[in-house]
Amino acid sequence: MKNIIFVFIIGLFSLTVSAQKARIKGVILDEFNNPVENVTVKVGDKGTVSNENGFYILEIDANKKVTITFSHISLKKITIDVNLKSNEDFELNPVMNSKVEEFGEVTVTGNSKKRIEGVTTIDPVIVRKIPGANAGIENIIKTLPGVYSNNELSTSYAVRGGNYDENLVYVNEIEVYRPFLIRSGQQEGLSFTNTDMVQNVDFSAGGFQSKYGDKLSSVLDITYRNPKRFGASLEASLLGGSLTVEGVSKNQKWSNITGVRYRNNSLLVNSQETETNFRPTFFDVQTLLNFNASTKWNFSFLGNISQNRYNYEPLTRQTNFGTIDEPIALLVFYEGQEKDKYLTFFGAGKAVYQYNEKNKLKFILSGYHTQEQEYYDILAQYRLGEVDANIGSETFGDVVFTRGIGSQLNHARNDLDALIVNAEVKGFHELNEKSQFEWGAKFTKEDIRDRIVEWEVVDSAGFSLPNPILDYQNDQPYNPYVGPLAPYQNVRATNFTKINRFSGYAQWNYRGNIGEHDYWINAGVRAHQWQVEADGRPKGDSQITFSPRAQFAFKPNWNKDMLFRLSGGLYHQPPFYRELRDYDGVVQTNVKAQQSIHVVLSNDYSFKMWNRPFKLVSEAYYKNITDVNTYTIDNVRIRYRANNDAEAYAYGFDARLNGEFVPGTESWFTFGYLKTEENQDGKGFIARPTDQRLKFGVLFQDYMPNIPNLRLYLNLVYNTGLPGGSPAYADPYNYQLRLNDYRRADVGFSFVFKDEKIKSSKVWLKPFNELSLGLEIFNLFNNQNSITNTWVRDVYTKSQYGIPNYMTTRVFNIKLVARL
């Protein structure tokens, strides 16, 4: 208590002393509107340096004229005179021009600190312009090396052999969550991140620092924009639209940016081979409110309300598969419907206390509440038969011989209510100009109430098939069936689960020299303690993990601009709720954390080609994973075994070449090789569900020199086929066939009436900073890509066929973009 009183008195004393002071702050940008790090800001003998986001803050004397100098080693110096009132907060955002030759409108040098940390930075402008069936940040992430996905309707992605649940996502340093019950990319709708509100996008595919949380695969770190003036943006297309408004108060103390989005996926889903009455609607509102209370305190609030409604009524489906010599078709007639609803609320408050130029504290309190329901009753009556492949036949393409008939009735009444609350404090301390120390502590409380009722009845040629797990013979009609009457699959459970977690980290950064060469060191450790309580189950043990991590970067003083990095450590992923729930839907309270040893070796080479800047980044990695919680993937729903019964490994190589292939635009080419396998119960290594061996990605921008208003954007992805999966009840060792390769090209053509490059004197364009109208073509080459298999039994041959579930075909979209 005495310590608290002492700190309070010191705080009052500090505020009293600062009464004759003022504060100047802002974000320093270059001529390309990128934040500039390591700019020296001085007033007399006082000074500071801008951080990785270009942000600076400096206390100056009030009620007198002072001269502020902004200087950088490669930018022209700026000198500005100001005269501020006592305790005034003044925001100044200078733009610094280069001393050296300009190479176009995009600079690929990147932020030096992020380059050292191995973080990929993505320009938000690229995110907004590149086409995709589910456009946004995840759409661009999927073009990066090491990132894999074969579902264009989903925002989920797998990184270097991990699954969808192994990726961290932060917005303004606050961890965000996905809904729990979603099983199909069609149900996901909107990503949490509103692209129009984004300022910075950073992504790490592995070997990340201790300050990031306890996941095994990747970190997506997003920063929302702090408005400097009034602005508005509008996007409208056949898939929906969005409206974003931002502004700042006259005294620069308050600022706000708010975005509203609406999306309807009918255009995409109706292109699939299943004919449906489909009414999916997705809506959300997000807001970021900032308040500069004083020269030392800053407060912000991030809020989000999202509602997804998914109404699905399938009608018919015909899927052709097999071979040229033996074509087979599955013809299905449906009855029934599915009605799902996901309602989520998210709110987070953040306070930043800048005690002085070298010490900073952050306090974060956040809450996430989701209410989800998944209701469906769908009867599928199918006919499996041979297809007439004779081109000249009147019945060409029709099923002419039936191998089997049957029906499948699926029922679900799943409800989930989850509340997750986080309280966190972080500290940043600059020990000297060469070293910094960071730390953090966090408490998380999870309260989840879940009821799962799912069953499936399968009837083949008039005979009900029993549950395959039950050891009863069924050789009807030759002998009567005497076993119990049971659904083919049946999952029923009610779980009231509470989890308390304590986690924290500490890390140290140091920059040094070896002769004329520079090096950087980051070393840290994370700790995580948790305990699971579930009604009707024994209370789980208190478990704790320690995760030491380190990074070492070396930049030799060579003529070539090269940087070498070695990073890794011991990474843990304590189980989240879905990882605790086994195949029967029952929560297992003592599931261990999955543990992985990471080693990442990389090279970063910046160079000039065609007198323009380019960068080549290559990385080799290895992961050794123990206490693996094995799973199967049903579209995007992951079902865990919750028994830590396996070990696994992953290794591979990634490369990315990016730069100005076309002057003034940034494009990139990526390549990735991955191999990942798991060994369950010592039965031998088999491919993991995310074992996607080869990946090629292209993101390309172009324009016509003779018609500069016309722009082209291309998003191209090729992935080799994933393992085709297995029925939930089956042994995966018996199902090792792969899906076909995933090939997809999305292209966009945009006619720009006005933007930062295209100026116009027309009166009707004067209010706009940007106005464009575009045509997007999704799946340009109309490739048939499959996401999973549907398993159908042939009663006569007793064979089980994996029928591919194909994704969207070619779709056209029109898009209007306006910014004020």
N, C-alpha and C positions, 0 to 999 in steps of 0.2 A: 504494500500500500504506500509506503514511504517513497518507493521508486516511482510509482505512478504520479504522486504529488510533485516530486522533483522534476519529472519530465514535463508536467503541466506548467510549472513555474518557468522552466526554461523556454517553453513554447511562447508564453505570454511575454517574456523578456525579449524574445526574438522578434515578435510582432511589433513591440514598442520601438525597438531599435530601427526596424524597417519602415517606421512611419515617415521618415524623411527620405525614403528611397522610392524608386520606381522600378518597374521590371519591363524589360523588352524581350520578346520571344517570337518564335515563328519557325517556318520551314524554309530552308534554302534550296532553291531549285536551279538546275542548269537550263540552257536554252531549249532542251528537249523535254522539259517539264519533269525531269527525274530528280529525286532528292539527292543532295550532295553531302557526303560524309567528310569529316576531318577539315571543315572550314574553320579557320581561326577568327573568332569574333572578339574584338578588343575595344575598350574604352579606357584610355589612359594606360595605367598599369594593370587594369583588371581585364580578364579575358576568359573565354571558354571555347569549346570545340563542339561542332555539330555532331550528332550521333548518326547511326546507320540509316535513320529515316530522314536525315537532313534537319532534325529538330535541334534548336538551341534555346537557351534561356540565360539571361544575364541581368544582374542587378546593377542599377546605375544611380547616380545622384539625381535627386529631384529638384525642380524649380530652377534649373539652369541649363544652358545650352551645352551639349556634349557631342563629340564626334565619334561615330561608330565606324569601325573598319572591318570589312569582311575580306579575308585573304585566303587563297588556296594555291597550291603549288602549280596547278595546271589551268587555273582560271584567272580572269582579269579581276583586279582588286576593285572593291566598291567602297565608297566613303559616303556616309549619310549623317546629317546633323539633326538632332532631335532635342526638344525641350519638353519634359514631361512633368505633370503635377505629382504631388506627394501621393505615394501608394497607388499610382496609376499603372494599369496593365496595358501595354501597347504591343500590338501584333504587327510584325514587319516580316514580309516574305520576299526577300530579294531574289532576283534572277541573275545568275553569274554566267558570263559568256566565256568561251574557250579562248585561250591564248594561241592555241595551235590550230592547224588546218582542220576544217570540218569535213566529215566523210558522209554527209547526208543527214537525214532527219532522225535516224536511229543509231544510238551508240550501244555497242555490245560489250563494253568494257566491264559492266556490272559493278556492283557494290563490293568494295575490297573485303570488308568483314565477312559478308556472306560467301564470297569466293573462297575465303580461307576455311569457313565452316562447311563447305561442300553443299551449300544451299542453292537451289535453282530458283531464280527470280523471274516471274512472268509479268509482263506488262498488262495491266487491266484492260487497256485499249484492245489488245489482241483477243483477250477473253470475250469481249463484247462483240467483236466483228466476225470471228471464225464460226462458220455454220456447224450445226449438229442437231440431231433429233432431240437431244436433251442439252441444249446449249448452256454454257456456263463454265465455271472453273474446272469442274470434273471432266468436262468435255475436252479441255486442253490438257489436263493432267494425263488423260489416257493416251496422248501422243508422245509422252515422255518415255525414255528408256526405263525398263524395269517395271513399268506399270501395264497391267493387263486387264482386259475386259472384253466380253463377247455379248454384251447386252446394251444396245444403244438407248433403251428406255430407262436405264438405271443410272443413278449417280454413284453406284458402288464400283469399286475397283480393287484389284489385288496387286500387291507390290512384292516382287522378288520371292514368290512362293507362299506368301501369307494369304489369309482370307480377308473378307470384307470387314470383319470385326477387329482387325489388327492395325487399323489406321487411326492416328490421332488427328483431330480437326480442331483448330482454335480460331476464334474470332475475337480480336482485341485481347488476346491472352486468356480468353475464357473458353473452356472446353465445351463443345456442343455435341449433341446426341442425335441418333436416328431413332425412328419408331421401332418397336420390338417385333410386331406381328407380321410385318410386310413380308410376303413370300414371292411377289412378282414385281419386276421392274415397272409394270404397268400401274401399279398401285402407289409408286413412290411420288410421282408428281414433281414438286419443286425441291431443289436443293435448299438447304438452310441458307446458304450464302446468296445474298442479293448482289448480283454483279455490278449494278449501277451504283452501289454504295462503296465499292472496294477502292482502296488506295494502293495497297501492296499485297502481293501473293508470293509466298515463299514455300518451297517444297523440298523435303529431304527424303530420299528413298532408303536411308539406312545409315548407321553409324552416327546418329544424332546425339546431342549433348544431354547432360543429366537434367537440365532445366525442363526438358520435355518429359511428358508423363510415361506411364507404364504400359506401353504397347510394343509389339515385336517388329512392326514393319516400317511405318512411315509417319511423317509429320507434315500436315498442311497447315501453315500459319498465315492467317489472313488478317489484315488491318483495314478497318473501315475509315473512310475519309472524314477529316475534321474540316467542315466547310469554312471557306474564307470570304465568301460573298453569296448573294442569292443565285440560285440556279435551279433548273428543272430539266427533266428528260422524260421522253415518252417513247415507248416501243409498242408496236402493234403488229400482229401477224395472224395467220389463220389458226395458230396454236394458242393464242391468248395475247396478253399484253401486260405492260407494267408502267407505272408512273412514279417518279422519284422527285422530291422537292427538298431543297436545302437552303439554309439561310443562316445569318449571323446577326446579333444585336448591334446597335449603334456603338455601345461601349466595348464591343469585342469580348464580353465576358460569357455570353451565351451563344451556343450554336446548336443546330439540329439538322439532321438529315433523316428523311422518312421515305420509305418505299412501299408501294402496294403492287402485288403481282396476282395475276389470274392466268390459269392454264387449263386447256382442254385437250387431251391427247386423242380425241376421236379420230382426227385426221390420220394419225400414225397407226393406231391399233386397227382401224378399219381396213388397212392395207394388208393385214395378216390373212393367212389362209382360213382361219376360223371366221365364219360369218356370224356377226353378233349384233344385238342391240346394246350399245355400249355408251354410257354417259359418265365419263370420269371428269370431275371438276376439282381443281386444286386452287387454293386461295391463301395468301398470307400478307401480313402487315409487319414491317420492321421499322424500328426507330432507334437512332443513336442521339442522345442528348448530352452535350458537354457544358460544363460550368467552371469557369476560372474564378474561384472564390477569392483568391489573393495571390500575392507573388510567390507563395509556396504551395498552395493547395489547388488541386484540380479534381473535379468530380465528373463522372459520366454514368449514363444509364443506357444499357442495350436491352431492348425488348422485342419479342417476336410472338405473334399469334398465327397459328397455321391450322388450316382445316383441309383434309383430303376426303373426298367422297368418291367411292368407287362402286358404281352400279353396273353389273355385267350380266348379260343374258345371252349365252351362246346359242347358236341355231344349228349350223352344220359345219362340217369340216371334212376335207379330203386331202390326205397326205400321201404322195407317191414316194416310194423308196425302193430298196432292193437294187438289182443290177439290170443292165441292158438285156441280158439273156432271160432274166427272171424278175420282171418288174412286179412289185406288190403295192397295194394301196390299202390305206385304212380310211374307211368311210364312216363318219360318226354323225348321228342325229341326237340333238340335245333337248332336254327339258329342264326347267328350273332356272334359278338365277343366283347371283352372289351380290350381297350388299355389305360393303365394308365402310368404316368411318374411322378416321384418325384425327383427333383434336389435340393439339399440343400448345403449351404456354411456356415461354422462356423469358426470364428476366435476370439481369445481372447489374449490380452496382459496383463501381470501381472508384477508388480514391487514390490519388498519387500525391505523396508529400515529398517535395524537393527541398530537403533541409538545407543543402548548399549545392554547389556545382558538382561535388564529388560523391554525394550520398543521397540516396533516394529510397523511399519505401512505397509499396503498393499494397492496398487492401482490396480484396475482391470477395463479394458475396453474390452467389447465383443460385437460381432455382429452376428446375425443369419438371413440368407436369404433363403427362400424356394420358389420354383416355382413348382406348382403341377397342374396336369390335370387328370381328370377322365372322360373318354369317353367310352360309351358303348351303343349298340343297340342289345338286346338279346330277341329273340322270343322263348318262351317255350310253346310247345303244349303238354298238359298232358292228361293222362287217369287215372282215379281213379277207382279202382275196387277190387273185391274179388279174393283172391289167392287160387289156388288149393292146399290144404294141405294134400291130399291123397298121402302117400308115394309111393304106388304102381302104381300111375297113370302116364300115358305118358306125361301129361301136368303138372306134379308136379312143383310147384313154379311159374307157369305162371298165368297171369290174365285171368280168365275164365268168369267173369261177370263184366260188366262195370257199375259203379254207376254214373259216370259223366265224361264228356269230356270238354275240354276248352283250352284256350290259354291265355298267359300273355306276353305282350310286354313291356319291360323296356327300357327307354331311359335316357341318362344323357349326359350333356355337362357342366361339372363343372371345373372351373379354379380358382386358388388362388395364390396370390403373397403376401408374408408377409416379412416384415423387422422388426427385433427387435434389439434394441441397448441398452446396459446397461453400466453405469458408476458407479463405486463403490469404496469406501474407507473404510478400516477396521483398527482398532487399538487394540493392545494387550499390557497391562501394568501390570507388576508384582509389586503389592504394597508392599508386603513383602513375606516371605517364606510361609505364610499361605493363602494369598489371591491374586486374580488377577481380573482385570477389562478389559472387552472387549466391543467394540462398533463398529458400522458400519452405513454407510449411502449410499443409492443407488438411482439412477435415471434410469427409464426405459421408453423408447419410443417405442410404437408399431404402425406400419403402415401396415394395412391389406386391400388388395383389393380382393374381392371375388365375383364370379358370379356362381350362382347355378341354373341349369335348369334340373329338374328331373320330369319325368311323367311316369305313369304306366296305361296301358289299360288292362282290364280283360274282357275276353269273355268266357261265360259259356254256352255250348250247343247252340251256335249260337246267344246268347243274350248278348249284351254289358252291363256290370254292371256299374251303375253310381257311382259317388263319394258318399261314405256312410255318409259323413258329410252333404251333401245336403238332405234336408227333402222332398224327393219325393218318391212316391211309384212306384215300378216296379214289376208288376205281369204279365209280358208277358208270354205266348202268349195269355192269356185270354183277356187282354185289352191292347190297344196300349199305349206305353210310350210317355208322353207329356212333360216330364221335359227337362231341358237343356242338350245338349250333352257336357259332361265333362269327362276328364280322371278319372279313379278310384282314382288315387292320382296325385297331381300336385303341385310342389314346384318350384317357380320362384322368384329369388331375385338377386339384385345387391347391394353389400355393400362396401362402401369405409369408413373404420373405422380407427380412430386414438385414441390412449389411452396414456395418460401421467401418470406416476406413480412415487411417491416418497415414499421410505420406509426406515426404519432404526431400529436399536436395540441397547440396552445396557444391559449388564448382569454382575453379580458379582459372583465370586467363592470364597468360604472360606472353609478351613479345620481346624477342632478343635478337642478338646478332652473333654470327660466327664469321669473323673476318668481315667481308663485304656482303655476306649472304644473310638473309633474314629468316627467322623461324618463329612459329607461334605454337603455344601449348595450351590446351584446355584439358583439365582433369577434374573429375567430379564423381559423386556417388549419390544414388537415390536409395531411399528406404520406403517400404510400404508394409503396413500392418492392417489386417482385416479379420473379421469374424462374421460368420453367417448364422442367422437364426431363421428357422422355418417352422411354422406351426405343424405339429404332428411328426416332426423329425428330431433326432438328437441334435443338440446345439453343436455347431461346428467348432473345431479347434481354433485357437488364436494362431494365425500364421503370419510370418514376417519374411520379407525378402530384402536383400541388399544388391544393388546394381552399380558396380563401379564402371565408369566409362571414361574414355580419353580420346583426344584428337591431337595430332601433330602435323603441322604444315611447314613446308620448307620451300623458300623461294630463292633459288640461286641467282647470283648477279651475272646472268648471261645476257648475250645480245637478244636471245629469244625469250619472250615473256612466258615463262613456265612456272607452274606451281605444283608441288607434289604433296599429297595428303595420305596419312595413315590414320584410320580411326576404327573404333570398335569398343568392345567391352562385354559385360554380362548383362543381358536384357531379360526382364521378367514381364509376364502379363498375368497379373492376378485375375481370377475369373470374374466376369461381369455376369448379370443374371442369366442371359441366354446360354452361357457356358456352363452354368450350374444345372440346367434342366436336361435330363437324359431323354432317351428315345420314348420312354413311357410318360414323359411330361412331368416327372417327379424331380424336385430339387434335391441334389446331393450336396450336403453342407460342407464336405471336406475335400472338395476338388482343389488340387494344387495349382499353383501358378506355373504356366508353361515357361520354360527357361531356354534361352538361346545365347550362344556365344557368337558375336558378330566380328568379322574382320573385313574392312573395306580399304582397298588400295586404289588411289585415283591420281590422275594427271589432268591438269587444266592448262591448256595452251592457247594463248591469244596471239593472233597474227593478222597480217593484212593480205588480202587477195583482191586483185583488180582494183587496188588502191582503196579498198573498203575493209572495215573491221570484221573479223570472224573469230569464233572460239570453238575449240574442240575439247570436249570433256569426255574422258574415258574412265571407267571404274570396273574393277574386278572385286568380287565379294564371295564370302563363304559364311554359312550359318550352320551351326550344329545345335539341334533342338532336342531337348529332353522333356519328360513329363508332358508329352503331347496329348492334347485333348482332341481325339479324332472326330471327324464329322462327315456328313454328306451335305450336298448343296442341292436344294430344290428351287431352281431359278435363282433367286437371290436370298432365299431363306436357308439358314444354316441350322442343321440339327446335330447337336453334339452327343457323344456317348458319355461324357462327363465321368471318365474313369482314368484319365492319365495313363493309358495302357500302351503308349507307343513312343518311339523315338523317330527323328527325322533329320534330314539335312537339305540344304539348298545351296547351290553355287551357280555363278554365272558371270557374264560380262556385258556391260552396257556402254554405249557410245552415243554422243550427241554433237552434231555439227550445226551451229547456228550463226547467222550473220546476214548481211545485206546481199543476198543473191540477186535481188533487184534493188537498185539504188533507192534509198529512202524507206525501205520496208524490211522487216525482220522475218526470216523464215528459218526452219530447221528440219534436219533429217536425223532420225534416230534408229538405232539397232540394238537389239537385246537378245541374249541367249540365256536360258534358264533351265536348270534341271533340279527337281525337288522330289524326294521320295520319302516314304515312311514305312516303318516296320512295326506292325501291330502284334503284340504278344509273342514276339520272336518268330513269326511265321515267314519272315523274309521281307525285303523291300519291294514296294509297289509304288506306282505313281500317285502323288497326292492329287486331290481334286483340282488344284491350281497349277498343275505341271504343264505350263504353256511354253514349249521349247523355244520357238523363234518369234521375234517381234520386229516389224518394220513400221515406222511412223513418219509421216510427212505433214508438216504444216507450212503452207506456202501462200505468200501474198504477191500480187502482181497488179500492174495497171498498164493501160495503153498510152504510150507517149503522145500519140496524136489525139487521143481522147482522154485527157487526164481525169475527167469526171467518172470514167468507168473503171471500177476496181474488181478484182477477182480474188477470192479466198478459197483455198482448198485444204481439206482435212482428210487425210488418207491413213488408214490403219490396216495392217495385215498381221494376223496372229495364227500360228499353227494351232491345230485342234486340241481342245481340252479333253481329258478323260470323260467318257460319256456318262459316268456315274452309275449308280446301281439302285434298285429299290431299297427303301429304308430298312426292310426286314432282312435283306440278303447279305451274304458275305461279299465284300468288295473285291476279294481276291478272285472271285469268279466272273467279274465284270471289268475287263481292262481294255475294252474297245474305246476308240477316240471319236469325238465329233469331227465333222469336216472343218477345214481351215476357215477362219473368220476373215472376211475381206469386205472392206467398206470404204466408200469414198463419198464425202459430202462436199458439195461445191456451192459457192454463193457468188452471185453477180450483183454489184451495187452501183447505182448511178448516184453520185454525190452532187447535190445542188450547191452545197456550201459546207466547208469545214476549215480546219487550220491551214490546209494547203490550198484549197479552192476558195478564192475570194469572189464575192459578187456584189455589184452595186445596185441590184434590183431591189426595189422598195419592199416588195412582199417578203424578201429574204432577210431584211434588216434585223428582225427580232431574233433570228436563229444564229447560234454558233455552229450548229451542224444540222443538216437536213439531208436525208438520203432515202432512196427507195430501192429495194433489192428483191431478187428472185433467188430462192434457195432450192437446191435439188438434193434430197437425202437419198442415200444408196444409189448413186448415179448409175452404176452398172447393173443394178437390179440383182445383186447376188443373194442367193438363198443361204442365210446364216442361221444356224441352230443354236439354241441356248441349253436345252436339256433333252432327255428322251422320255417319251411315254411308253410304259411297259405293258404290252398286250400279250395274252397267252392264246395259243392255238390248241384247242382241246383235242384235235385229232393227232397232231404230231407231238403234242406236249412241249412244243417249243415256246420260247418267250422272245418276243421281238421288241427291240428298242426303236420306237418311231420318233424321228426328230421333231422337236417343236421349233418351227421356223419363226424368225423375227420379221421385222417390217420389210416390205418391198420398196420400190421407188416411189417417192412422195415429193410433190411440189409445194412450195410455201412462198408466200409473199410477205415482205417485212418492211415496215416503215419506221424510221428512227428520226427523232427530232430532239434537239438539245438547245436550251436557252442559256 
